[in-house]
Amino acid sequence: MKLDRETEALLFWVSSSTTKPLWQMDHETARAEYRRSISKTEVGPIEIGSTRDLEIETPAGAIPIREYIAPVPSGAGILFFHGGGGVLGDIDTHDTLCRALCLDTGATVFSVDYRLAPEHPFPAAVYDGVAALKWLTAAAPELSIDPARIAVAGDSAGGSLAAVALHETKGRLVAPAAAQLLIYPALDLRAKQPSRKDLVDQFPIPEDMLYWFFNHYFGLAWPIADPRAIPALYEDDSGLPPTLIITAGFDPFRDEGFEYAQRLAAAGVPVEYECYEGTVHGFMNMGRMLRVAYKSMRLRMSTWLKEQLDGPGA
């Protein structure tokens, strides 16, 4: 396995940068730099039908959510959780990815602006994720969404939140979720898998970056026995919706995604696993630079989502 040409070019470009690494910044400065870097690597604007900013009320306060409506809505919905290690990222950093999901599938996408650490450490984001999923399934008819045609999706740390929200609400939703899309998810902070050891210095999340995330998100006492922090610890994976897990060959989280796919399959969950071998973590936010990986996996995800959301009985 080797890096593809576009990824090699990206890494050369990164190596020439004089910008200080994110893990050497305070979290506010890092957030601004993360937004700036994504603006340079993201694909151009994607036109859809319309967007609307909403808020849902929870005991912990309001959660902002952006609704993306397709030119011809299909009546399906996708609840999306952005990545960023639980510290970085927001609705705007993942606006383009949500627009792509909306345009490609016809589903109405709801992007959750969950609370971030260190201001709101674990498990605040988990509570927000669970609240958002419960809200969407309950409010679906008012939003012109079929509650039986809702997928839950997320990238990186958002993939973990998506997985946890489905576990924590199993059997407690208006209708079971129809699909789960996990894009290079972070699922096991214990670093037991070979990819975590073999790719400790790999851009964009070398080990120093990962520990910066974990220390901000979890504080000094990491919850290594809590499945809400480590979804691989859930004892019962049965009853989860059909799942597509996307990973990258040069991603420290690669083997976590593969192992989770094996766990779900062993529990009888329909699972598809796809590793784009030649590139790195975060490539869906780097479509301007990593065009082949981005286009290939964008098509793979949208095709699969449409199969799950628009299949027989939809």
C-alpha atoms as a printed R data frame, in Angstrom:
    type eleno elety resid chain resno       x       y      z
1   ATOM     1    CA   MET     A     1   0.000   0.000  0.000
2   ATOM     2    CA   LYS     A     2   1.344   3.429 -0.920
3   ATOM     3    CA   LEU     A     3   0.124   7.000 -1.028
4   ATOM     4    CA   ASP     A     4  -1.574   8.106 -4.214
5   ATOM     5    CA   ARG     A     5  -0.112  10.989 -6.204
6   ATOM     6    CA   GLU     A     6  -2.554  13.611 -4.987
7   ATOM     7    CA   THR     A     7  -1.941  12.708 -1.351
8   ATOM     8    CA   GLU     A     8   1.822  12.809 -1.882
9   ATOM     9    CA   ALA     A     9   1.445  16.307 -3.339
10  ATOM    10    CA   LEU     A    10  -0.714  17.360 -0.409
11  ATOM    11    CA   LEU     A    11   1.839  16.134  2.116
12  ATOM    12    CA   PHE     A    12   4.612  17.983  0.262
13  ATOM    13    CA   TRP     A    13   2.519  21.158  0.387
14  ATOM    14    CA   VAL     A    14   1.874  20.657  4.111
15  ATOM    15    CA   SER     A    15   5.562  20.016  4.829
16  ATOM    16    CA   SER     A    16   6.459  23.405  3.375
17  ATOM    17    CA   SER     A    17   4.006  25.260  5.621
18  ATOM    18    CA   THR     A    18   5.383  27.539  8.320
19  ATOM    19    CA   THR     A    19   2.154  27.450 10.341
20  ATOM    20    CA   LYS     A    20   2.517  26.167 13.894
21  ATOM    21    CA   PRO     A    21   0.883  22.731 14.455
22  ATOM    22    CA   LEU     A    22  -2.614  22.874 15.934
23  ATOM    23    CA   TRP     A    23  -1.576  20.935 19.039
24  ATOM    24    CA   GLN     A    24   0.812  23.757 19.921
25  ATOM    25    CA   MET     A    25  -2.028  26.301 19.922
26  ATOM    26    CA   ASP     A    26  -4.721  27.138 22.433
27  ATOM    27    CA   HIS     A    27  -8.093  25.733 21.445
28  ATOM    28    CA   GLU     A    28  -9.577  29.031 20.223
29  ATOM    29    CA   THR     A    29  -6.618  29.741 17.947
30  ATOM    30    CA   ALA     A    30  -6.679  26.147 16.738
31  ATOM    31    CA   ARG     A    31 -10.358  26.455 15.827
32  ATOM    32    CA   ALA     A    32  -9.675  29.519 13.684
33  ATOM    33    CA   GLU     A    33  -6.730  27.817 11.979
34  ATOM    34    CA   TYR     A    34  -8.790  24.668 11.371
35  ATOM    35    CA   ARG     A    35 -11.503  26.757  9.671
36  ATOM    36    CA   ARG     A    36  -8.858  28.519  7.572
37  ATOM    37    CA   SER     A    37  -7.157  25.298  6.481
38  ATOM    38    CA   ILE     A    38 -10.435  23.642  5.471
39  ATOM    39    CA   SER     A    39 -11.361  26.692  3.395
40  ATOM    40    CA   LYS     A    40  -8.187  26.085  1.377
41  ATOM    41    CA   THR     A    41  -8.715  22.361  0.768
42  ATOM    42    CA   GLU     A    42 -12.503  22.162  0.437
43  ATOM    43    CA   VAL     A    43 -14.221  21.874 -2.940
44  ATOM    44    CA   GLY     A    44 -16.067  24.878 -4.320
45  ATOM    45    CA   PRO     A    45 -19.620  25.877 -3.338
46  ATOM    46    CA   ILE     A    46 -22.354  23.290 -3.887
47  ATOM    47    CA   GLU     A    47 -25.782  24.671 -4.729
48  ATOM    48    CA   ILE     A    48 -28.836  22.969 -3.214
49  ATOM    49    CA   GLY     A    49 -32.463  23.961 -2.714
50  ATOM    50    CA   SER     A    50 -32.221  25.967  0.506
51  ATOM    51    CA   THR     A    51 -30.861  26.022  4.051
52  ATOM    52    CA   ARG     A    52 -32.365  27.038  7.344
53  ATOM    53    CA   ASP     A    53 -30.810  27.470 10.792
54  ATOM    54    CA   LEU     A    54 -32.824  25.955 13.634
55  ATOM    55    CA   GLU     A    55 -32.462  25.440 17.372
56  ATOM    56    CA   ILE     A    56 -33.743  22.637 19.552
57  ATOM    57    CA   GLU     A    57 -34.238  23.093 23.252
58  ATOM    58    CA   THR     A    58 -32.694  20.656 25.750
59  ATOM    59    CA   PRO     A    59 -32.249  20.753 29.531
60  ATOM    60    CA   ALA     A    60 -28.657  21.880 28.888
61  ATOM    61    CA   GLY     A    61 -29.702  24.691 26.548
62  ATOM    62    CA   ALA     A    62 -30.314  25.240 22.856
63  ATOM    63    CA   ILE     A    63 -28.523  23.150 20.209
64  ATOM    64    CA   PRO     A    64 -28.097  24.888 16.824
65  ATOM    65    CA   ILE     A    65 -28.915  22.725 13.802
66  ATOM    66    CA   ARG     A    66 -28.669  23.622 10.125
67  ATOM    67    CA   GLU     A    67 -31.224  22.101  7.769
68  ATOM    68    CA   TYR     A    68 -30.215  21.454  4.142
69  ATOM    69    CA   ILE     A    69 -33.096  20.928  1.708
70  ATOM    70    CA   ALA     A    70 -32.554  19.388 -1.727
71  ATOM    71    CA   PRO     A    71 -33.972  20.936 -4.918
72  ATOM    72    CA   VAL     A    72 -36.382  17.981 -5.028
73  ATOM    73    CA   PRO     A    73 -36.631  16.595 -1.470
74  ATOM    74    CA   SER     A    74 -36.988  12.836 -1.247
75  ATOM    75    CA   GLY     A    75 -38.712  12.760  2.147
76  ATOM    76    CA   ALA     A    76 -35.707  11.081  3.776
77  ATOM    77    CA   GLY     A    77 -33.445  12.645  6.398
78  ATOM    78    CA   ILE     A    78 -29.791  12.479  7.432
79  ATOM    79    CA   LEU     A    79 -28.622  13.574 10.890
80  ATOM    80    CA   PHE     A    80 -24.968  14.609 10.599
81  ATOM    81    CA   PHE     A    81 -22.257  15.096 13.258
82  ATOM    82    CA   HIS     A    82 -19.104  16.963 12.209
83  ATOM    83    CA   GLY     A    83 -15.578  15.910 13.074
84  ATOM    84    CA   GLY     A    84 -12.871  17.843 14.883
85  ATOM    85    CA   GLY     A    85 -11.921  15.743 17.880
86  ATOM    86    CA   GLY     A    86 -14.734  17.136 20.012
87  ATOM    87    CA   VAL     A    87 -12.754  20.402 20.185
88  ATOM    88    CA   LEU     A    88 -12.663  21.830 16.652
89  ATOM    89    CA   GLY     A    89 -15.196  22.138 13.858
90  ATOM    90    CA   ASP     A    90 -18.735  23.434 13.568
91  ATOM    91    CA   ILE     A    91 -21.631  23.628 11.143
92  ATOM    92    CA   ASP     A    92 -19.660  25.905  8.800
93  ATOM    93    CA   THR     A    93 -16.530  23.747  8.565
94  ATOM    94    CA   HIS     A    94 -18.669  20.861  7.312
95  ATOM    95    CA   ASP     A    95 -21.179  22.898  5.337
96  ATOM    96    CA   THR     A    96 -19.854  21.685  1.973
97  ATOM    97    CA   LEU     A    97 -19.920  18.020  2.976
98  ATOM    98    CA   CYS     A    98 -23.513  18.355  4.167
99  ATOM    99    CA   ARG     A    99 -24.479  20.105  0.935
100 ATOM   100    CA   ALA     A   100 -22.943  17.235 -1.033
101 ATOM   101    CA   LEU     A   101 -24.883  14.648  0.967
102 ATOM   102    CA   CYS     A   102 -28.082  16.612  0.449
103 ATOM   103    CA   LEU     A   103 -27.635  17.158 -3.294
104 ATOM   104    CA   ASP     A   104 -26.455  13.612 -4.019
105 ATOM   105    CA   THR     A   105 -29.172  11.789 -2.079
106 ATOM   106    CA   GLY     A   106 -32.151  14.147 -2.145
107 ATOM   107    CA   ALA     A   107 -32.401  13.716  1.630
108 ATOM   108    CA   THR     A   108 -32.833  16.651  3.978
109 ATOM   109    CA   VAL     A   109 -29.642  16.907  6.033
110 ATOM   110    CA   PHE     A   110 -29.574  18.180  9.611
111 ATOM   111    CA   SER     A   111 -26.107  19.204 10.815
112 ATOM   112    CA   VAL     A   112 -25.725  19.330 14.605
113 ATOM   113    CA   ASP     A   113 -23.647  22.071 16.241
114 ATOM   114    CA   TYR     A   114 -23.037  20.087 19.416
115 ATOM   115    CA   ARG     A   115 -21.119  21.547 22.361
116 ATOM   116    CA   LEU     A   116 -17.326  21.453 22.183
117 ATOM   117    CA   ALA     A   117 -14.595  20.862 24.754
118 ATOM   118    CA   PRO     A   118 -12.814  22.117 26.749
119 ATOM   119    CA   GLU     A   119 -15.699  24.482 27.593
120 ATOM   120    CA   HIS     A   120 -18.062  21.497 27.557
121 ATOM   121    CA   PRO     A   121 -16.084  18.279 28.153
122 ATOM   122    CA   PHE     A   122 -17.299  14.720 27.678
123 ATOM   123    CA   PRO     A   123 -20.097  13.679 27.845
124 ATOM   124    CA   ALA     A   124 -21.755  16.985 26.842
125 ATOM   125    CA   ALA     A   125 -21.441  16.234 23.111
126 ATOM   126    CA   VAL     A   126 -22.943  12.781 23.677
127 ATOM   127    CA   TYR     A   127 -25.975  14.281 25.409
128 ATOM   128    CA   ASP     A   128 -26.413  16.701 22.498
129 ATOM   129    CA   GLY     A   129 -26.151  13.891 19.958
130 ATOM   130    CA   VAL     A   130 -28.757  11.787 21.704
131 ATOM   131    CA   ALA     A   131 -31.064  14.789 22.089
132 ATOM   132    CA   ALA     A   132 -30.724  15.662 18.401
133 ATOM   133    CA   LEU     A   133 -31.549  12.130 17.249
134 ATOM   134    CA   LYS     A   134 -34.593  11.911 19.512
135 ATOM   135    CA   TRP     A   135 -35.738  15.323 18.303
136 ATOM   136    CA   LEU     A   136 -35.413  14.492 14.617
137 ATOM   137    CA   THR     A   137 -37.327  11.224 14.788
138 ATOM   138    CA   ALA     A   138 -40.097  12.869 16.832
139 ATOM   139    CA   ALA     A   139 -40.291  16.059 14.737
140 ATOM   140    CA   ALA     A   140 -39.885  14.312 11.388
141 ATOM   141    CA   PRO     A   141 -43.505  14.697 10.185
142 ATOM   142    CA   GLU     A   142 -43.414  18.451 10.849
143 ATOM   143    CA   LEU     A   143 -40.215  18.633  8.795
144 ATOM   144    CA   SER     A   144 -41.699  16.639  5.894
145 ATOM   145    CA   ILE     A   145 -39.467  13.707  6.781
146 ATOM   146    CA   ASP     A   146 -40.489  10.053  7.070
147 ATOM   147    CA   PRO     A   147 -39.256   8.935 10.532
148 ATOM   148    CA   ALA     A   148 -38.588   5.459  9.107
149 ATOM   149    CA   ARG     A   149 -36.210   6.941  6.503
150 ATOM   150    CA   ILE     A   150 -33.595   8.644  8.664
151 ATOM   151    CA   ALA     A   151 -29.867   7.931  8.478
152 ATOM   152    CA   VAL     A   152 -27.299   8.953 11.086
153 ATOM   153    CA   ALA     A   153 -23.860   9.998  9.827
154 ATOM   154    CA   GLY     A   154 -20.644  11.576 10.993
155 ATOM   155    CA   ASP     A   155 -16.966  11.927 10.228
156 ATOM   156    CA   SER     A   156 -14.061  11.293 12.609
157 ATOM   157    CA   ALA     A   157 -15.165  12.278 16.136
158 ATOM   158    CA   GLY     A   158 -18.591  12.886 14.652
159 ATOM   159    CA   GLY     A   159 -18.610   9.262 13.546
160 ATOM   160    CA   SER     A   160 -18.132   8.249 17.154
161 ATOM   161    CA   LEU     A   161 -21.020  10.511 18.199
162 ATOM   162    CA   ALA     A   162 -23.235   8.986 15.510
163 ATOM   163    CA   ALA     A   163 -22.423   5.451 16.681
164 ATOM   164    CA   VAL     A   164 -22.997   6.341 20.333
165 ATOM   165    CA   ALA     A   165 -26.288   8.141 19.642
166 ATOM   166    CA   LEU     A   166 -27.640   5.020 17.941
167 ATOM   167    CA   HIS     A   167 -26.555   2.759 20.789
168 ATOM   168    CA   GLU     A   168 -27.929   5.086 23.465
169 ATOM   169    CA   THR     A   169 -31.334   5.430 21.774
170 ATOM   170    CA   LYS     A   170 -31.772   1.827 20.666
171 ATOM   171    CA   GLY     A   171 -35.436   0.871 21.070
172 ATOM   172    CA   ARG     A   172 -36.360   4.384 22.231
173 ATOM   173    CA   LEU     A   173 -36.953   6.222 18.952
174 ATOM   174    CA   VAL     A   174 -40.234   6.856 17.158
175 ATOM   175    CA   ALA     A   175 -38.868   4.580 14.426
176 ATOM   176    CA   PRO     A   176 -35.523   2.769 14.174
177 ATOM   177    CA   ALA     A   177 -32.878   4.531 12.125
178 ATOM   178    CA   ALA     A   178 -32.661   3.303  8.547
179 ATOM   179    CA   ALA     A   179 -28.890   3.585  8.093
180 ATOM   180    CA   GLN     A   180 -25.594   4.523  9.716
181 ATOM   181    CA   LEU     A   181 -22.719   6.126  7.785
182 ATOM   182    CA   LEU     A   182 -19.414   6.390  9.641
183 ATOM   183    CA   ILE     A   183 -16.655   8.266  7.804
184 ATOM   184    CA   TYR     A   184 -13.183   7.424  9.186
185 ATOM   185    CA   PRO     A   185 -14.709   7.206 12.688
186 ATOM   186    CA   ALA     A   186 -12.767   7.502 15.958
187 ATOM   187    CA   LEU     A   187 -14.027   4.531 17.955
188 ATOM   188    CA   ASP     A   188 -11.362   3.376 20.415
189 ATOM   189    CA   LEU     A   189  -9.055   5.788 22.239
190 ATOM   190    CA   ARG     A   190  -7.067   2.910 23.788
191 ATOM   191    CA   ALA     A   191  -4.732   2.718 20.753
192 ATOM   192    CA   LYS     A   192  -4.676  -1.080 20.651
193 ATOM   193    CA   GLN     A   193  -4.882  -1.436 16.883
194 ATOM   194    CA   PRO     A   194  -1.844  -1.699 14.575
195 ATOM   195    CA   SER     A   195  -2.737   1.422 12.589
196 ATOM   196    CA   ARG     A   196  -2.532   3.554 15.738
197 ATOM   197    CA   LYS     A   197   1.007   2.289 16.257
198 ATOM   198    CA   ASP     A   198   2.153   2.236 12.638
199 ATOM   199    CA   LEU     A   199   0.861   5.716 11.747
200 ATOM   200    CA   VAL     A   200   1.756   7.711 14.855
201 ATOM   201    CA   ASP     A   201   3.245  10.572 12.822
202 ATOM   202    CA   GLN     A   202   0.704  10.619  9.998
203 ATOM   203    CA   PHE     A   203  -0.820  13.919  8.859
204 ATOM   204    CA   PRO     A   204  -3.335  15.319  9.768
205 ATOM   205    CA   ILE     A   205  -3.713  13.563 13.132
206 ATOM   206    CA   PRO     A   206  -0.304  12.473 14.440
207 ATOM   207    CA   GLU     A   207  -0.207  11.179 17.979
208 ATOM   208    CA   ASP     A   208   0.503  14.645 19.410
209 ATOM   209    CA   MET     A   209  -2.713  15.894 17.801
210 ATOM   210    CA   LEU     A   210  -4.717  12.945 19.095
211 ATOM   211    CA   TYR     A   211  -3.554  13.452 22.660
212 ATOM   212    CA   TRP     A   212  -4.288  17.172 22.369
213 ATOM   213    CA   PHE     A   213  -7.853  16.242 21.380
214 ATOM   214    CA   PHE     A   214  -8.279  13.617 24.094
215 ATOM   215    CA   ASN     A   215  -6.884  15.820 26.862
216 ATOM   216    CA   HIS     A   216  -9.229  18.666 25.936
217 ATOM   217    CA   TYR     A   217 -12.254  16.399 25.465
218 ATOM   218    CA   PHE     A   218 -11.817  14.049 28.415
219 ATOM   219    CA   GLY     A   219  -9.677  16.056 30.825
220 ATOM   220    CA   LEU     A   220  -7.170  14.304 33.062
221 ATOM   221    CA   ALA     A   221  -9.232  11.168 33.735
222 ATOM   222    CA   TRP     A   222  -9.965   9.404 30.460
223 ATOM   223    CA   PRO     A   223 -13.140   7.262 30.700
224 ATOM   224    CA   ILE     A   224 -11.553   4.075 29.387
225 ATOM   225    CA   ALA     A   225 -14.421   1.885 30.612
226 ATOM   226    CA   ASP     A   226 -17.278   4.039 29.256
227 ATOM   227    CA   PRO     A   227 -18.743   2.893 25.920
228 ATOM   228    CA   ARG     A   228 -19.941   6.442 25.247
229 ATOM   229    CA   ALA     A   229 -16.237   7.304 24.928
230 ATOM   230    CA   ILE     A   230 -15.242   3.988 23.342
231 ATOM   231    CA   PRO     A   231 -18.115   2.585 21.241
232 ATOM   232    CA   ALA     A   232 -16.155  -0.653 20.838
233 ATOM   233    CA   LEU     A   233 -17.049  -1.368 24.486
234 ATOM   234    CA   TYR     A   234 -20.796  -1.674 23.900
235 ATOM   235    CA   GLU     A   235 -21.691  -5.275 24.716
236 ATOM   236    CA   ASP     A   236 -24.715  -5.575 22.422
237 ATOM   237    CA   ASP     A   237 -24.369  -4.418 18.823
238 ATOM   238    CA   SER     A   238 -27.508  -6.148 17.613
239 ATOM   239    CA   GLY     A   239 -30.446  -4.129 16.338
240 ATOM   240    CA   LEU     A   240 -28.343  -1.351 14.823
241 ATOM   241    CA   PRO     A   241 -29.218  -0.184 11.303
242 ATOM   242    CA   PRO     A   242 -27.390  -1.183  8.108
243 ATOM   243    CA   THR     A   243 -23.974   0.443  8.238
244 ATOM   244    CA   LEU     A   244 -21.340   1.731  5.833
245 ATOM   245    CA   ILE     A   245 -17.913   2.425  7.324
246 ATOM   246    CA   ILE     A   246 -15.397   4.412  5.249
247 ATOM   247    CA   THR     A   247 -11.719   4.527  6.217
248 ATOM   248    CA   ALA     A   248  -8.411   5.628  4.661
249 ATOM   249    CA   GLY     A   249  -5.307   3.509  4.297
250 ATOM   250    CA   PHE     A   250  -3.017   6.048  5.954
251 ATOM   251    CA   ASP     A   251  -5.322   6.908  8.848
252 ATOM   252    CA   PRO     A   252  -4.451   5.974 12.445
253 ATOM   253    CA   PHE     A   253  -8.174   5.214 12.945
254 ATOM   254    CA   ARG     A   254  -8.269   2.769 10.012
255 ATOM   255    CA   ASP     A   255  -8.204  -0.435 12.044
256 ATOM   256    CA   GLU     A   256 -10.765   0.866 14.540
257 ATOM   257    CA   GLY     A   257 -13.238   1.203 11.694
258 ATOM   258    CA   PHE     A   258 -12.456  -2.275 10.376
259 ATOM   259    CA   GLU     A   259 -12.785  -3.890 13.808
260 ATOM   260    CA   TYR     A   260 -16.107  -2.131 14.414
261 ATOM   261    CA   ALA     A   261 -17.384  -3.395 11.076
262 ATOM   262    CA   GLN     A   262 -16.447  -6.933 12.131
263 ATOM   263    CA   ARG     A   263 -18.231  -6.483 15.463
264 ATOM   264    CA   LEU     A   264 -21.428  -5.286 13.811
265 ATOM   265    CA   ALA     A   265 -21.341  -8.085 11.252
266 ATOM   266    CA   ALA     A   266 -20.903 -10.663 14.043
267 ATOM   267    CA   ALA     A   267 -24.026  -9.202 15.702
268 ATOM   268    CA   GLY     A   268 -26.047  -9.664 12.522
269 ATOM   269    CA   VAL     A   269 -25.983  -6.036 11.375
270 ATOM   270    CA   PRO     A   270 -25.717  -5.601  7.573
271 ATOM   271    CA   VAL     A   271 -22.326  -3.933  7.141
272 ATOM   272    CA   GLU     A   272 -20.273  -2.667  4.229
273 ATOM   273    CA   TYR     A   273 -16.680  -1.558  4.759
274 ATOM   274    CA   GLU     A   274 -14.627   0.489  2.312
275 ATOM   275    CA   CYS     A   275 -11.002   1.581  2.767
276 ATOM   276    CA   TYR     A   276  -9.608   4.096  0.299
277 ATOM   277    CA   GLU     A   277  -6.066   2.883  0.629
278 ATOM   278    CA   GLY     A   278  -4.003   5.663 -0.937
279 ATOM   279    CA   THR     A   279  -4.969   8.623  1.205
280 ATOM   280    CA   VAL     A   280  -5.242  10.077  4.711
281 ATOM   281    CA   HIS     A   281  -7.779  10.928  7.394
282 ATOM   282    CA   GLY     A   282 -10.099  13.828  6.615
283 ATOM   283    CA   PHE     A   283 -10.033  13.497  2.827
284 ATOM   284    CA   MET     A   284 -13.733  14.362  2.470
285 ATOM   285    CA   ASN     A   285 -12.822  17.905  3.592
286 ATOM   286    CA   MET     A   286  -9.937  18.023  1.099
287 ATOM   287    CA   GLY     A   287 -11.769  17.561 -2.187
288 ATOM   288    CA   ARG     A   288  -9.936  20.424 -3.879
289 ATOM   289    CA   MET     A   289  -6.613  18.641 -3.267
290 ATOM   290    CA   LEU     A   290  -7.595  14.964 -3.098
291 ATOM   291    CA   ARG     A   291  -9.982  14.931 -6.031
292 ATOM   292    CA   VAL     A   292  -9.922  11.239 -6.885
293 ATOM   293    CA   ALA     A   293 -10.459   9.996 -3.317
294 ATOM   294    CA   TYR     A   294 -13.141  12.617 -2.688
295 ATOM   295    CA   LYS     A   295 -15.127  11.921 -5.868
296 ATOM   296    CA   SER     A   296 -14.864   8.159 -5.493
297 ATOM   297    CA   MET     A   297 -16.045   8.035 -1.887
298 ATOM   298    CA   ARG     A   298 -18.664  10.755 -2.398
299 ATOM   299    CA   LEU     A   299 -20.261   8.537 -5.035
300 ATOM   300    CA   ARG     A   300 -19.862   5.444 -2.868
301 ATOM   301    CA   MET     A   301 -21.568   7.057  0.121
302 ATOM   302    CA   SER     A   302 -24.418   8.669 -1.790
303 ATOM   303    CA   THR     A   303 -25.185   5.502 -3.747
304 ATOM   304    CA   TRP     A   304 -25.310   3.457 -0.564
305 ATOM   305    CA   LEU     A   305 -27.410   6.012  1.315
306 ATOM   306    CA   LYS     A   306 -29.951   6.162 -1.505
307 ATOM   307    CA   GLU     A   307 -30.193   2.360 -1.471
308 ATOM   308    CA   GLN     A   308 -30.954   2.392  2.252
309 ATOM   309    CA   LEU     A   309 -33.275   5.413  2.301
310 ATOM   310    CA   ASP     A   310 -35.079   4.991 -1.014
311 ATOM   311    CA   GLY     A   311 -35.301   1.196 -1.202
312 ATOM   312    CA   PRO     A   312 -38.417  -0.990 -1.306
313 ATOM   313    CA   GLY     A   313 -41.214   0.439  0.817
314 ATOM   314    CA   ALA     A   314 -39.772   3.955  0.807
